Amino acid sequence: MSSKPSARESATKKEKDLSKSPIRAPKEVLDRICGRAHYLTTQMIWLANKRAEKEKGDPKTGGHPAACASALHITGALHLIVKSGFDYIANKPHAAPVDHSYNYLMKLMLKNGGHHGHPVEFLGQNLDRLSQDEMDQAMEGLRKFAENGEPVFQSYHSAYDSDHHGFLPTGTVGIPPVNAGYLAHAYRFAKDHGYDVPEAHFWSILGDSEFREGSVYEAIPDFAERELGNLTWIIDYNRQSLDGHRITNKEIMNGTDDKRIERTMVANGWDVIQVRHGHKRLELFKRPGGEVFQDLLENQLQDYELQSLLLVQDYAALRKGLLKSHPNLKAFLEAVSDTELYWAFRDFGGHDIIALAQAMLKSKENKRKPTMIIAHTLKRLGPSQRRFAWQSLGPPDTRGDRRTAPRTGIVV
C-alpha cells in the first residue's frame, strides 16, 4: 500500500532535484542582479556622454542603451547560469556595455586582457584580475583613449578590452555569428582528430535586423551540414532596428518576422526554440479566454501594432481599444485586472531569465544540430518603456529612471 510522502521527504526530493539543475538561484535574485547590470550599463553610457573633457560641437558618444536593455536578460542567462569557463560568446555589437557590466559584477576583468598586453598571446602574460579601482576606471572609460596604460573600453567588443577573454570581437554586424560557427567547427575538428579540446559551447547573440546580413545566410546551411551541435545562435527579437520599426509584409511573408526566421532555420537543418512568453503570461493564458489572447500575441498582431500597444499608458484606454478591435477578447478581458493586462503585453520571454536559461540548456542537447533561439524582447525597460527606444543616442537628461548624481562615479 503506497502512502503520500511526508512534507520533509518532499522537501528533500526538491532539494535533490535543485542540486542537479544548473539554475541554482531563485528568479528573484537573478532578476535583481540583472537590474544591477542594467543600472551600471545606463550609468556608464551616461558618464561617457557627460564626460568632463567634452567640448562644444563634439558628437555624442551614444552607447546604444536600448539595444543593451533588450539583450539584458539574454546576456544575464549566459553569464549567470549557462556559460562555462570554456565557452565563447559573440555578442551583438550594440550590447557591449551590458556585457561589460556583468563582467564587472563578477570581477572578470584581467590585467593583460586589455590594450597594454598582446590580446591574443596569453603565454607569459599577467592574467591577474583588475583591482576594484581599476575596474571602476574601466567602466568610466567607455570610448576613451588610454593616456597612461589605464584600462578603457572600445565602442564595441574589442580584443583590447580587459574582459575580452571568452568572447569574440564584434565590430561588424553579420560577422560575429559566422566567426562563432567556424570556431565551433575548429574545436570539433580538433577533437575528432585526437587533440585534447575542452568541452566548449559557442554562443552568438544577433540583432533581428542583423539576421538579414548576407554573411549570415551563407553560413547557415554550412553549419547544419557540418552537424555543429556545439553552436547556438540567439536572436534578440525586439522588432526594432537602428532606424526605427521594421515593418514586415505579413501577408506576403506569411506571418511576422519571427515566423520567417524560424522557417528559414528549420529549412536549413537547424533546431529552433521560440521564447515568446514569460511565466506571468503563461499563467494568464490559463484564465478564461487566455487561448484567444495567446493567439492574438502569436498570430494576429503585426510587429508594429504590438509596438503601438506598448505605448498606451492609460489602462482603461488599452482595455477599451482592445475590446473594440478584438471583441473575441471579451472573456479574457473580464478575467484579468487592468494591471495584469498592462504587464501581460510586456512579459516577453526574452526577459524571463529562467525561460531563457532553460532554452539555452535545451539547445545543447542535440549534438548533431545547431540551434537558433528566438528570444522575444523589449527594446526599453523600466519607466523608459514610455518612450520610443533611444538607440544610437545617449540617455536623455529628462528620462525618469536616471538615478545619477553629477559625476560621482560608476559605483553606488
C-alpha positions in Angstrom: 0.0 0.0 0.0 1.5 3.3 -1.1 1.4 6.4 1.1 1.9 10.0 0.3 5.5 11.3 1.0 5.8 13.5 4.1 6.5 17.2 3.8 10.1 16.5 4.9 10.5 13.8 2.2 9.0 16.1 -0.4 11.4 19.0 0.6 14.4 16.6 0.5 13.4 15.4 -3.0 13.0 19.0 -4.2 16.5 19.9 -2.8 18.0 16.9 -4.6 16.3 17.9 -7.9 17.6 21.5 -7.4 21.1 20.3 -6.9 21.1 18.6 -10.3 20.0 21.8 -12.1 22.4 24.5 -13.3 19.7 27.0 -12.3 20.6 27.3 -8.6 19.5 30.8 -7.7 15.9 31.9 -7.3 14.5 34.0 -10.1 14.1 37.0 -7.8 17.8 37.0 -7.0 18.8 36.6 -10.7 16.4 39.5 -11.7 18.0 41.7 -9.1 21.4 41.0 -10.5 20.1 41.8 -14.0 18.6 45.0 -12.7 22.0 45.9 -11.2 23.7 45.3 -14.6 21.1 47.4 -16.3 21.8 50.3 -13.9 25.5 50.0 -14.4 25.1 49.9 -18.2 23.0 53.1 -18.3 25.3 54.8 -15.8 28.5 54.0 -17.9 26.8 55.3 -21.0 25.6 58.5 -19.2 29.1 59.2 -17.9 30.6 58.7 -21.3 28.2 61.2 -22.8 28.6 63.7 -19.9 32.5 63.4 -19.9 34.2 66.4 -18.4 36.5 66.9 -21.3 33.7 67.2 -23.8 33.9 70.3 -25.9 31.1 72.2 -27.7 30.4 70.6 -31.0 31.7 67.2 -30.0 29.5 64.3 -31.2 27.6 62.3 -28.6 29.2 59.1 -27.5 26.0 57.2 -27.8 26.2 53.7 -26.3 23.0 52.0 -27.5 21.2 51.8 -24.1 18.0 50.5 -25.7 19.8 47.6 -27.5 21.6 46.8 -24.2 18.2 46.7 -22.4 16.7 44.2 -24.9 19.7 41.9 -24.6 19.9 42.3 -20.8 18.4 39.0 -19.7 19.8 37.0 -22.6 23.3 38.1 -21.6 22.4 37.6 -18.0 21.2 34.0 -18.6 24.5 33.2 -20.3 26.8 34.8 -17.7 24.9 33.9 -14.6 23.6 30.4 -15.4 24.6 28.7 -18.6 28.1 29.6 -19.9 31.1 27.5 -18.8 34.6 28.9 -18.5 35.5 27.3 -21.8 32.5 28.7 -23.8 32.8 31.6 -26.2 30.2 34.4 -26.8 29.9 36.6 -29.8 27.5 39.3 -28.6 25.8 41.8 -30.9 28.0 44.9 -31.1 25.4 47.3 -29.6 25.2 45.2 -26.4 28.8 45.6 -25.5 28.2 47.9 -22.4 25.8 45.3 -20.8 28.4 42.6 -21.3 31.0 44.7 -19.5 28.5 45.3 -16.7 28.1 41.6 -16.0 31.9 41.0 -16.1 32.3 43.9 -13.7 29.8 42.4 -11.3 31.6 39.1 -11.5 35.1 40.7 -11.3 36.1 39.1 -14.6 38.5 41.8 -15.9 42.1 40.8 -16.3 45.4 42.8 -16.2 46.7 41.9 -19.6 43.3 41.3 -21.2 43.4 44.9 -22.5 45.4 47.2 -24.8 48.6 47.2 -22.7 49.2 43.5 -23.4 49.1 41.4 -26.6 45.4 40.5 -26.9 45.9 37.0 -28.5 49.2 36.0 -26.9 48.3 34.8 -23.4 51.5 32.9 -22.6 53.8 34.8 -20.2 51.2 37.5 -19.5 50.0 38.7 -16.2 46.3 37.5 -16.1 45.6 38.6 -12.6 42.2 40.3 -12.1 42.0 44.0 -12.1 41.6 45.7 -8.7 38.3 47.3 -7.8 39.7 50.8 -8.6 40.9 49.6 -12.0 37.6 48.1 -12.8 35.8 51.3 -11.8 38.2 53.2 -14.1 37.4 50.9 -17.0 33.7 51.3 -16.5 34.1 55.1 -16.6 36.2 54.8 -19.8 33.7 53.8 -22.4 35.0 55.0 -25.8 38.0 56.7 -24.2 41.6 56.6 -25.4 44.1 55.4 -22.8 46.7 58.0 -21.8 48.9 56.1 -19.4 48.1 52.5 -19.9 44.8 52.5 -17.9 42.0 50.1 -18.9 39.3 51.5 -21.1 36.6 50.1 -23.3 36.1 50.4 -27.0 32.8 51.2 -28.7 32.0 47.6 -29.4 33.6 44.3 -28.1 37.4 44.5 -28.8 40.4 42.3 -28.4 41.9 45.2 -26.3 39.1 45.2 -23.7 40.2 44.0 -20.2 37.3 41.5 -20.3 37.8 40.3 -23.9 38.6 36.7 -22.8 35.8 34.3 -23.6 34.1 36.5 -26.2 34.8 37.3 -29.8 35.4 40.9 -31.0 32.2 42.2 -32.7 32.8 45.3 -34.6 30.7 44.5 -37.7 27.2 43.1 -37.7 26.8 39.8 -39.5 30.4 38.6 -38.9 30.5 37.6 -35.2 27.9 34.7 -35.5 29.8 33.4 -38.5 33.1 33.5 -36.6 31.5 31.7 -33.7 30.3 29.0 -36.0 33.6 28.3 -37.6 35.4 28.4 -34.3 32.9 25.8 -33.1 33.8 23.7 -36.2 37.5 24.1 -35.5 37.1 22.8 -31.9 35.0 19.8 -33.2 37.5 19.1 -35.9 40.5 19.1 -33.5 38.6 16.9 -31.1 37.7 14.4 -33.8 41.4 14.2 -34.7 42.6 13.2 -31.3 43.5 16.6 -29.8 42.7 17.4 -26.1 40.0 20.0 -26.6 37.8 21.4 -23.7 34.0 20.8 -23.9 33.1 24.3 -25.1 29.9 25.7 -26.5 29.7 28.6 -28.8 27.0 31.3 -28.4 26.1 34.2 -30.6 23.6 36.9 -29.8 22.3 38.6 -33.0 20.0 41.5 -33.6 16.9 40.7 -35.6 17.9 43.1 -38.3 21.4 41.7 -38.2 19.9 38.4 -39.3 19.3 39.9 -42.7 23.0 40.2 -43.4 24.2 38.2 -46.4 27.1 36.6 -44.5 24.7 35.0 -42.1 22.7 33.3 -44.8 25.8 31.9 -46.5 26.9 30.2 -43.3 23.6 28.8 -42.1 23.4 25.7 -44.3 27.1 25.1 -43.9 26.9 24.9 -40.1 24.0 22.4 -40.2 25.7 20.2 -42.8 28.7 20.0 -40.6 26.5 19.0 -37.6 27.7 21.7 -35.3 25.7 20.8 -32.2 28.1 22.9 -30.1 26.7 26.1 -31.7 23.7 28.2 -30.6 22.6 31.5 -32.1 20.2 33.7 -30.2 18.1 36.3 -31.9 17.3 39.4 -29.8 13.9 39.8 -31.4 13.0 43.3 -30.3 11.2 44.3 -33.5 13.2 47.5 -34.0 16.3 48.4 -35.9 18.7 51.4 -35.6 16.3 53.4 -37.8 13.0 52.6 -36.1 10.3 49.9 -36.6 10.9 47.1 -39.0 7.5 46.8 -40.8 7.5 43.5 -42.5 5.0 42.4 -45.2 3.0 40.0 -43.1 0.7 38.9 -46.0 3.4 38.2 -48.5 5.9 36.8 -45.9 3.2 34.6 -44.4 3.5 35.9 -40.9 5.6 38.1 -38.7 9.4 38.1 -38.9 10.0 35.5 -36.2 8.0 33.0 -38.2 10.1 33.8 -41.3 13.3 33.3 -39.2 12.0 30.0 -37.8 11.0 28.6 -41.2 14.4 29.7 -42.7 16.4 27.9 -40.0 14.3 24.7 -40.0 14.5 24.5 -43.8 18.3 24.7 -43.4 18.6 21.9 -40.8 18.7 23.8 -37.5 16.6 23.2 -34.4 14.6 26.3 -33.4 13.3 27.3 -29.9 10.9 30.2 -29.6 11.0 32.0 -26.2 7.9 34.2 -26.6 6.3 34.4 -23.2 7.4 35.0 -19.6 6.0 33.0 -16.7 3.3 35.6 -15.9 1.9 35.5 -19.4 1.8 31.7 -19.3 -0.2 31.9 -16.1 -2.6 34.4 -17.7 -3.1 32.1 -20.7 -4.8 29.6 -18.2 -7.6 32.2 -17.5 -10.9 32.1 -19.3 -10.3 33.3 -22.9 -6.5 33.0 -22.4 -6.0 31.0 -25.6 -7.5 33.9 -27.6 -5.1 36.3 -26.0 -2.2 34.0 -26.8 -3.3 33.7 -30.4 -3.5 37.5 -30.6 0.1 37.8 -29.5 1.5 35.0 -31.6 -0.5 35.2 -34.8 -2.8 38.2 -35.1 -0.7 41.3 -34.2 1.8 42.6 -36.6 5.1 43.8 -35.0 4.4 47.5 -35.4 0.9 47.0 -33.9 2.4 45.5 -30.8 4.8 48.3 -30.6 1.9 50.8 -30.7 0.0 49.0 -28.0 3.1 49.2 -25.8 3.0 52.9 -26.0 -0.5 53.1 -24.5 -0.1 54.1 -20.8 -3.8 54.6 -19.9 -5.1 51.2 -18.6 -8.7 51.9 -19.4 -7.9 53.1 -22.9 -5.9 49.9 -23.5 -8.8 47.7 -22.4 -11.4 49.7 -24.4 -9.3 49.8 -27.5 -8.7 46.0 -27.4 -12.3 45.2 -26.9 -13.3 47.4 -29.8 -10.7 46.0 -32.2 -10.8 42.4 -30.9 -14.3 41.6 -29.5 -13.3 37.9 -29.1 -11.1 39.0 -26.2 -14.2 39.8 -24.1 -13.9 36.7 -21.8 -10.2 37.2 -21.2 -10.5 41.0 -20.5 -13.2 40.2 -17.9 -10.8 37.7 -16.3 -7.8 40.0 -15.8 -7.3 43.2 -13.9 -6.1 46.4 -15.6 -2.6 46.0 -14.1 -2.4 42.3 -15.3 -3.4 43.3 -18.8 -0.9 46.1 -19.0 2.0 43.9 -17.9 0.8 41.0 -20.0 1.9 42.9 -23.0 5.3 43.4 -21.5 6.1 39.9 -20.2 8.3 38.8 -23.1 10.0 35.5 -22.8 13.3 37.2 -23.7 13.2 39.0 -20.3 12.4 35.8 -18.3 15.8 34.7 -17.2 14.6 31.2 -16.2 12.8 30.6 -19.5 15.9 31.8 -21.4 18.3 29.6 -19.4 16.0 26.5 -20.0 16.0 27.2 -23.7 19.8 27.6 -23.8 20.3 24.4 -21.9 17.9 22.6 -24.2 19.9 23.9 -27.2 22.9 21.9 -26.0 21.1 18.6 -26.0 21.2 17.8 -29.8 24.8 17.1 -30.5 24.3 16.9 -34.3 22.3 20.1 -34.9 23.0 23.8 -34.3 20.1 25.6 -32.6 18.5 29.0 -33.1 16.8 30.6 -30.1 14.3 33.4 -30.9 14.1 35.5 -27.8 11.2 38.0 -27.9 12.3 41.1 -26.2 11.5 44.8 -25.5 13.9 47.5 -26.6 13.4 49.5 -23.5 12.9 48.7 -19.8 11.7 50.4 -16.7 10.0 53.8 -16.9 11.8 54.4 -20.2 9.2 52.0 -21.7 7.1 55.1 -22.2 9.3 56.3 -24.9 10.5 55.1 -28.3 13.9 53.5 -27.9 16.8 55.9 -27.7 19.0 53.7 -29.7 22.1 55.4 -31.0 21.9 58.4 -28.7 22.8 58.6 -25.1 20.0 58.6 -22.5 18.2 62.0 -22.4 18.6 64.1 -19.3 14.8 64.1 -18.8 14.3 60.3 -18.6 12.6 59.3 -15.3 14.7 56.3 -14.4 18.1 58.0 -14.4 19.2 57.9 -10.7 22.5 59.5 -11.1 24.2 62.4 -9.2 26.7 64.7 -11.0 29.7 62.6 -11.8 30.0 60.7 -8.6 31.4 57.6 -10.3 30.0 54.4 -11.5 29.7 52.7 -8.1 26.7 53.4 -5.9 
